[in-house]
Amino acid sequence: MQGSNTHRHADLAALAFAVILVPAVHIALMYWEYQLHLPLSRQVDTFLVLLALVLAVLAASYFPPSWMKKVLRVIAVVVWSCLAYFVSSFMPGCIWAPACL
């Protein structure tokens, strides 16, 4: 029983990591560019966001035992990451606390 409970907590931690990763990277890049005044090229920005998406997909697909759960989690994480990226792109910068520091 103890092993499955530990597995469940690790599964939730990986899913939380996957859900938070892309928006956190995007907000950090916005902070880097607009508050620190250190511009990044569009290629670097795109590469870092895509790398975060790949890491989120890997984290979401690592723990579930069945292929159906893996596919559903990957789809959910990709859809969420895209929505969170676009919401954080179009909302005014001061709504996101790290961007206003």
C-alpha angles and dihedrals in degrees: 000000000000092000094055091048091052090047090052092052091049089048092053092046091052091048092049090050090050093049095048100039104080098043091045092052091047093050090046090052091049089051090048092052104037105030101032092037092225106135120212124205117252090246093056092047092049092045093052093048092048090048089053089050092051091049090048091052091048091049092048094049099043105079112032112099100216130059092231092057091047093052093046092048093047091050091047093049093047093049092046093047092051092048093046091048093052094043091051090047097053102036115093112269096243093062087070106070098210091054091056100050 
